[in-house]
Amino acid sequence: MAGWLLLTFTLPTKRASQRVEIWRKLQRFGTVPLGNSGYLLPSSPSNEERFEWLATAIRKYGGDASVVHVESIDNLSRPQLIGRFAEARAREYQELIRELQRFSSTRVEGKGAGRLSRLRNRFQEIVDVDFFDSPLQKRVQELLEQAARSHAAKSGAAANSKINPKDYRGRVWVTRPRPGVDRCASAWLIRRFIDRKARFAFAPEDRVSAGAVPYDMFHEEGFGHRGDDCTFETLTKQFHVRDPKVGLIGQIIHDADLLDDRFGRKEGYGVDEILKGWAQQGISDDKLLERGMELIEGLYHAPRK
């Protein structure tokens, strides 16, 4: 990212509720204040769209707003400005770490999935505005995966019950938006070995439609991380997919998703980085999933030593 975007605005004093609304959106967008001058974001098409949308709302409320492109600020160097964004994201990640630690130290059997869902949604919100890739991002992701595996292990008896593959044909499979390596690989597995006519949809954790099959989500009825397995491995075992190449892909996806280097497979890291790059380009969830499935299909046909 080169340069910065500055939003300056005023609102009539009688617009107290609208002022709070604007402030909350500024927080959600990941801005940092620049003294009394306004609010700052790194320059990018998506951030410019956010500021322009917010400026339009401010004017609608009877205020004045301007979005200014700034190349540099004379009393703040670029590293200093980046440091301000890093500090803001670090505070948010640290609060999430504290919440995950509280979650791990308490037992809330009936509400565990819901709490994990909210924590994971909050994590994704922070990641979306983590413009300079805080080192704490990886730490929080690891804690979330540990919490997910622990929760899945507690409900293992229900999870390991036998299933009838015919019950999962002609269904809609739903997962979280912005699919990564495990969700794309799982969709490929579903389409190739479980239901060639499977349809896919995206929804927040708490908005899964009745009749849809959740995967890589915190839902008791769905398919996700179980024990030390990623979602791809869970599906492979539950639907008894015996293809040796699928087993190898499972190792690749496991290492890329769980980052524990259990199998020593590095190929998945490249797939994951490509998906992250496409996600940053603003590609739709459907297109991102389609491209990810194509990558896994290529991996399936790749020659092996």
N, C-alpha and C positions, 0 to 999 in steps of 0.2 A: 504494500500500500504506500502510495506517495502522496504527501500533502494531507490536509485536514479539512473538515467541514465544521463550520461554526453556526449554530442556531442562536440568533438573538431575538427576543420578543418581549412584549409588554401586554398585560391583560388589565382590563378595568378592575378596580378594587372590589367591586360588587360581585365579581365572578370567582368567588372563593372555591366553590365546588369544581369549577372548570380548571382552576389553577392546580388543585390537587390531582385531577385527572391527567393534566399535562405532565406534572411532575412524575407521576407513576409511570407514564409511558416513557419518559426520559430515562428513568431507572431501568425499565425493561429493555430499552435499546442499548444499554451499556455505556451511556454518555458519562463524561466527567466534566464538572464545572470549570470554567476558565474565569476565576474571580467573579466580578460582577458583569462580565462581558457577555456571557451566554454559556452554551453547552457545546462540547467538542466530541467529534467522532472521527476516526480515520476515514479518509476519502475513498469511497467505493460506490459503484452504482446502487447497490442495495441500501447502503447507509444514506445516500443522497435521496433515494425514494422515501425512506423513513422520515427524514427531516422535511422534505417537501410536503408529505402527507400531514405531518404534524403542524407545519406552518399554515396549511390550508385550514385545519381545524381551529387554530388560534385566531385567524382572521374571521372565521365564521362566528367566533365568540365575541367579536368586536374588538379584538386586539390587533397589534401590529407584529409582523414576524418577517425575518430575513434569513435566508440560507446563504452563507458566505464561504467561498472557496479560499482557503488559506494555505500558502506555500510554506511559510515559516512564521515563528513568533519570536520577536527579538530578545526577550528575556527568558525564554524557555527553549532549550535545545530539543531535538527530536528524541534522544535517549531519555531526557527528563519527562517529556510528554508520555512516551511509552511506559515509563515507570509509574506514572499516575494511573494508567489503565491497568497495569500489572497489579498495583496495590488494590485497586477496586475489585478485580477478579479474585485476588488472593483472599480478601475478606469474605467474599461470597463462598468460595470453595472451603475455607476454614469453618464457616458456619455449617456447611453441609457435612463436613467431616465430623463435627461434634454431634450432629443429628444422627449420623450413621453409627457412631460409637454408642449413643444412647439406645438406638434401635437394637444393636448387638447385645447390649447388657440387660435388656428387658425381654420378657416373654409375653407377647400379645398375640395369642394363637389365631383368633378369629379375624384380626385386623392386619395381620402381617403383610399380606399381599397388597392391601390398599395403601399402607404406609410406604412400602417399597415403591409402589407406583408413583406416589407423590414425590418421593425423593429422586426417583429417576427422571421424572418430568422436570423437576427443578434443576437437576444436573444438566439436562439438555438445554434448558433456557440459558444457563450460564455459558455453556460451550458455544452457543450461537453468537454470543457477544464477546467471547474470549479471542479478541482479534490478534493477540500476540502469543498465543499458545503457552499459557501458564504451566510450569512444571507440576503444579498441584492437580491439573486435569487428569493426568494418568493415575495419580494416587487415589483420587475420588472414584475413578472408574474401577480400579482394583477393589476398593472397599464395597462398591455396589455389587460387583460380581461375587465377592465373598458372601455378602448378605443374601444374594439370590440363591447361591448354592446351599447355604445353610438352611434357608427357608424351604427350598425344594427337598432337601434331605429329610426334613421333619414331616413332610407330607408325602413321603416316598411310597407308603403302602397304597394310597389311592392312585398315585401316578403310575405304579407298575401293574395295575390291573390290565387284563387282556382287553384288546380292542378288536373290532371287526373292521378291516380295511374298507369294506363296502359301505360302511356308514360315513365314510369321508369322501365319497365321490360326488361330484356335482355341487360341492360346497364352496363358499367364499372363505378364504383364509385371510385373516386380518393381522396386521402387525403395526408397530410404531412407525411414524413418518421418518424420512431420511434413512433408508435402510443401509446397513453396513455389511461387512463381509459375512457374518453368520446368517443374517436375515436373507441376503441375496442367495447364498448357497442353499439355505433351507428351502427357499422358493423353487430353486432349480430342482432340488431333490423331490419336492412335492409334485411338480409338473412332470417330471421324467419317470418317477417310479410309483407314485401314489395315485395321482389323478391327472391325466394328460389334459383335461378340460378345466383344471382348477383355475379359479379366479382369485385375484388378490386385491386387497383394499388396505387403507391406512386409517388409523384412528388413535386418539389418545387412549391411555390405559383404561380410563373410566367410561369410555363411550363405545364399547364393542357391541355391535348389533346382535340381537337375539338370532341364534342359528348360525352365526359365523364361528369359525374355528380360530381362536387366537394362537399365534406362535411367536416365540421370543418376547412374550409379555408376561406380566405377573398375574396369571389367571389360573385358578385351580383346574379348570376343565381343559386348558390348552396344553401346548407343547412348548417347553422352554428349557432352561438350564436345569439339570437334575444331577445331584451329587457333584461329581467332577466333570460332567459332560456339558458341552455346549449344545445349543438347540439342534444343530445339524446331527450330532451324534445321538441325541434323544430320539429324533425322528427315525434315524437309521435303525436303531434298536427296536423301537415300538412297532415299526412296520416291517421288520425282518428283511431289510434290504441286504442281500448277501454279496452283491457285486464287489470284487476285490478293489476295483478302482475307486468305488465309493468309499470304501474303508480308508484308502490312502488320502482321498480328499478330506475325509473326516479328521484325519491327523493334521492336515494342513490348516483347516479351518479352526480346529481346536487351538493350535499354537498362536494363530493370528488373533483370535478372539479373546482367549483367556490369558495370553501373554505369559504362560508358565514354562514354555519351551519343553513340554513333556516329551514330544516326539522329535524335536530337533529339526522341524520342517520350516523352512524360511519362505517358501513360495507365497504363502498367504499374506505376508506382510506387504508384498508388492500389490496384490489385489486390493487390500485394504486401503493403501495409500492412493491408488487410482480412484477408488470410490469416494474417498474424502475429497480428492481434487475435483471430481465431477460435482459433488454436493456443493462445493464452494462456488461453482459456476451458476448455481440457481436452477439446475435441471430439476424437472418435476419428479415427484416420488415414483410415479409409474415408470418414467423413462430411466430413472436411476436403477430401479429394480430390474428392468428389462436388460439394461447394459450389464449389470452385475451377473445376471443369469447367463448371459452370453460369455462372460469371462470364465465362469465355472464350467460351461460346456466346452470351451477351449481347453481348460485345464484337464477335463475328463479325457479328451482325445490326445493330450500331449504324450509323446513318447516317454517312457520311464526307463531309468537305468536299473 
